[in-house]
């Protein structure tokens, strides 16, 4: 616990200094309230609207997690097929890269037009946002598999499924979780962007309403909540990574002992 606090205090100190500078600039009149409200006004708006924010948070979190889980399943399937088939890899890789050249904000209106104002277009947009980093991470991890270990299992009569289970998939977990951290942050942002275009509930819908009423302190409160939610998802991914990759945790602890 003490080591964790020692590692985190510089970050918290930097955030504290930033908030103090922000508040000082606001108090001195350098930042007009209609451009950037002070941090204490934002905090007050967050506390005042907390029950309402929690109601909208449930919808956004559902859309973000649904799209993220679907993207994990699809990325695992497609990355495995692409790694097993060189032809499929050459055929699909350009399409994957092409999807990243299309702005997400340009896709959102089309998805709403095709699927309506329910949860379906939001989940689809989150899926499209998260799918690429997960697939690329898994492909990179599969490519780095120990070729000697693979040949050893093949010489012992192991089929392709066993090779993926014992060699390639465990070896790709590091790259997978790196992509999952990025996808976790993107999932919340993607859901909020999709909600800007309409819906009954969600943080994006709430943000649009308060923006139209020029309540910028409440708008920044939503931005704060989105940032905290993204960080929480990234932390959850880190906990999951530690549970599924105990050897990496043991290796990191051993490295700390050696440095000491």
KAZIQUI-V295682 format. One record per residue. N is the residue number from 1. RES is the residue in three letters. OMEGA is omega in whole degrees, 0 to 359 (none if undefined). NEAR is the number of other ideal C-beta (glycine too) atoms within 8 Angstrom. D_CENTER is the distance of its C-alpha to the mean C-alpha in whole Angstrom. Layout:
N|RES|OMEGA|NEAR|D_CENTER ; N|RES|OMEGA|NEAR|D_CENTER
This chain:
1|UNK|180|4|26 ; 2|UNK|179|5|28 ; 3|UNK|178|6|26 ; 4|UNK|178|7|23 ; 5|UNK|179|8|24 ; 6|UNK|179|7|26 ; 7|UNK|187|6|23 ; 8|UNK|188|8|21 ; 9|UNK|176|8|24 ; 10|UNK|179|6|24 ; 11|UNK|179|7|20 ; 12|UNK|178|8|22 ; 13|UNK|179|8|25 ; 14|UNK|178|8|23 ; 15|UNK|178|8|21 ; 16|UNK|178|8|25 ; 17|UNK|179|8|27 ; 18|UNK|179|8|24 ; 19|UNK|179|9|25 ; 20|UNK|178|8|29 ; 21|UNK|178|8|29 ; 22|UNK|181|12|27 ; 23|UNK|179|11|30 ; 24|UNK|179|8|33 ; 25|UNK|179|9|32 ; 26|UNK|181|14|32 ; 27|UNK|180|7|35 ; 28|UNK|179|6|37 ; 29|UNK|179|6|36 ; 30|UNK|180|5|34 ; 31|UNK|178|10|31 ; 32|UNK|182|6|33 ; 33|UNK|181|11|31 ; 34|UNK|177|5|30 ; 35|UNK|181|6|28 ; 36|UNK|179|10|26 ; 37|UNK|181|10|27 ; 38|UNK|182|12|28 ; 39|UNK|180|9|25 ; 40|UNK|175|7|28 ; 41|UNK|177|10|28 ; 42|UNK|179|13|24 ; 43|UNK|179|9|25 ; 44|UNK|178|9|28 ; 45|UNK|179|14|26 ; 46|UNK|180|12|23 ; 47|UNK|182|7|25 ; 48|UNK|184|6|28 ; 49|UNK|185|10|25 ; 50|UNK|179|8|23 ; 51|UNK|180|6|25 ; 52|UNK|179|8|24 ; 53|UNK|180|14|20 ; 54|UNK|177|8|20 ; 55|UNK|177|8|21 ; 56|UNK|181|13|19 ; 57|UNK|181|11|16 ; 58|UNK|180|9|17 ; 59|UNK|180|14|17 ; 60|UNK|181|16|13 ; 61|UNK|177|10|12 ; 62|UNK|180|9|14 ; 63|UNK|182|16|13 ; 64|UNK|182|14|9 ; 65|UNK|179|9|10 ; 66|UNK|178|11|12 ; 67|UNK|180|19|11 ; 68|UNK|180|13|8 ; 69|UNK|177|8|11 ; 70|UNK|179|10|13 ; 71|UNK|177|15|11 ; 72|UNK|180|12|12 ; 73|UNK|181|8|15 ; 74|UNK|180|10|16 ; 75|UNK|178|13|15 ; 76|UNK|180|10|17 ; 77|UNK|184|8|20 ; 78|UNK|179|10|20 ; 79|UNK|178|13|19 ; 80|UNK|179|11|22 ; 81|UNK|180|9|24 ; 82|UNK|178|13|24 ; 83|UNK|181|12|24 ; 84|UNK|183|7|27 ; 85|UNK|179|8|29 ; 86|UNK|179|5|29 ; 87|UNK|180|6|30 ; 88|UNK|179|10|27 ; 89|UNK|179|11|25 ; 90|UNK|183|7|27 ; 91|UNK|188|8|27 ; 92|UNK|184|10|24 ; 93|UNK|178|9|22 ; 94|UNK|179|7|23 ; 95|UNK|178|8|22 ; 96|UNK|179|11|19 ; 97|UNK|180|8|19 ; 98|UNK|181|8|21 ; 99|UNK|181|10|18 ; 100|UNK|177|7|16 ; 101|UNK|181|5|19 ; 102|UNK|179|8|19 ; 103|UNK|180|5|17 ; 104|UNK|182|11|15 ; 105|UNK|178|6|17 ; 106|UNK|179|8|20 ; 107|UNK|186|11|19 ; 108|UNK|179|14|18 ; 109|UNK|179|8|22 ; 110|UNK|180|8|23 ; 111|UNK|177|12|21 ; 112|UNK|179|13|22 ; 113|UNK|183|6|26 ; 114|UNK|190|6|25 ; 115|UNK|180|9|24 ; 116|UNK|186|6|25 ; 117|UNK|180|7|23 ; 118|UNK|183|7|22 ; 119|UNK|186|9|19 ; 120|UNK|180|8|19 ; 121|UNK|178|15|18 ; 122|UNK|179|15|15 ; 123|UNK|179|12|14 ; 124|UNK|180|11|15 ; 125|UNK|176|17|13 ; 126|UNK|178|19|10 ; 127|UNK|181|12|11 ; 128|UNK|180|11|12 ; 129|UNK|186|15|9 ; 130|UNK|189|17|7 ; 131|UNK|186|12|11 ; 132|UNK|181|10|12 ; 133|UNK|178|11|10 ; 134|UNK|181|17|10 ; 135|UNK|180|14|14 ; 136|UNK|178|10|15 ; 137|UNK|178|14|14 ; 138|UNK|178|17|16 ; 139|UNK|177|12|19 ; 140|UNK|178|10|19 ; 141|UNK|177|15|19 ; 142|UNK|182|13|22 ; 143|UNK|181|7|24 ; 144|UNK|181|8|24 ; 145|UNK|180|12|26 ; 146|UNK|183|7|29 ; 147|UNK|178|6|31 ; 148|UNK|178|6|34 ; 149|UNK|178|9|33 ; 150|UNK|179|12|32 ; 151|UNK|179|8|36 ; 152|UNK|179|8|37 ; 153|UNK|178|12|35 ; 154|UNK|179|9|37 ; 155|UNK|178|6|40 ; 156|UNK|176|6|40 ; 157|UNK|181|5|39 ; 158|UNK|177|8|36 ; 159|UNK|185|6|34 ; 160|UNK|180|6|31 ; 161|UNK|179|6|29 ; 162|UNK|178|9|30 ; 163|UNK|178|13|29 ; 164|UNK|183|10|26 ; 165|UNK|188|7|26 ; 166|UNK|185|9|27 ; 167|UNK|191|13|27 ; 168|UNK|183|12|24 ; 169|UNK|175|9|21 ; 170|UNK|180|7|22 ; 171|UNK|182|12|22 ; 172|UNK|185|15|19 ; 173|UNK|179|12|16 ; 174|UNK|178|10|16 ; 175|UNK|180|12|14 ; 176|UNK|182|12|12 ; 177|UNK|173|13|11 ; 178|UNK|176|9|10 ; 179|UNK|181|15|8 ; 180|UNK|176|12|6 ; 181|UNK|179|11|5 ; 182|UNK|181|9|4 ; 183|UNK|179|15|3 ; 184|UNK|177|15|2 ; 185|UNK|180|11|2 ; 186|UNK|185|12|4 ; 187|UNK|180|16|5 ; 188|UNK|180|15|7 ; 189|UNK|179|11|8 ; 190|UNK|179|17|9 ; 191|UNK|180|18|11 ; 192|UNK|179|14|13 ; 193|UNK|179|12|14 ; 194|UNK|181|16|15 ; 195|UNK|177|18|17 ; 196|UNK|187|11|19 ; 197|UNK|176|8|21 ; 198|UNK|180|7|22 ; 199|UNK|181|12|22 ; 200|UNK|183|6|24 ; 201|UNK|180|9|21 ; 202|UNK|181|15|17 ; 203|UNK|177|16|16 ; 204|UNK|177|14|17 ; 205|UNK|179|14|20 ; 206|UNK|180|13|21 ; 207|UNK|178|14|20 ; 208|UNK|181|10|22 ; 209|UNK|182|8|25 ; 210|UNK|177|12|25 ; 211|UNK|179|10|25 ; 212|UNK|178|6|28 ; 213|UNK|177|6|30 ; 214|UNK|176|6|29 ; 215|UNK|188|9|28 ; 216|UNK|175|13|25 ; 217|UNK|177|12|25 ; 218|UNK|178|10|24 ; 219|UNK|178|11|21 ; 220|UNK|175|12|20 ; 221|UNK|176|14|20 ; 222|UNK|178|13|17 ; 223|UNK|177|9|15 ; 224|UNK|180|10|16 ; 225|UNK|178|12|14 ; 226|UNK|179|12|11 ; 227|UNK|179|8|11 ; 228|UNK|179|8|12 ; 229|UNK|178|12|10 ; 230|UNK|178|12|6 ; 231|UNK|179|8|8 ; 232|UNK|178|8|10 ; 233|UNK|178|13|7 ; 234|UNK|177|11|7 ; 235|UNK|178|8|10 ; 236|UNK|176|9|11 ; 237|UNK|178|12|9 ; 238|UNK|177|10|12 ; 239|UNK|179|8|14 ; 240|UNK|178|9|14 ; 241|UNK|178|11|14 ; 242|UNK|180|10|17 ; 243|UNK|183|7|19 ; 244|UNK|180|7|19 ; 245|UNK|182|11|20 ; 246|UNK|180|8|22 ; 247|UNK|177|6|24 ; 248|UNK|178|10|22 ; 249|UNK|177|9|22 ; 250|UNK|179|8|26 ; 251|UNK|179|8|26 ; 252|UNK|177|8|24 ; 253|UNK|179|8|27 ; 254|UNK|177|8|29 ; 255|UNK|177|8|28 ; 256|UNK|178|8|28 ; 257|UNK|180|7|32 ; 258|UNK|180|6|33 ; 259|UNK|177|5|32 ; 260|UNK|none|4|34
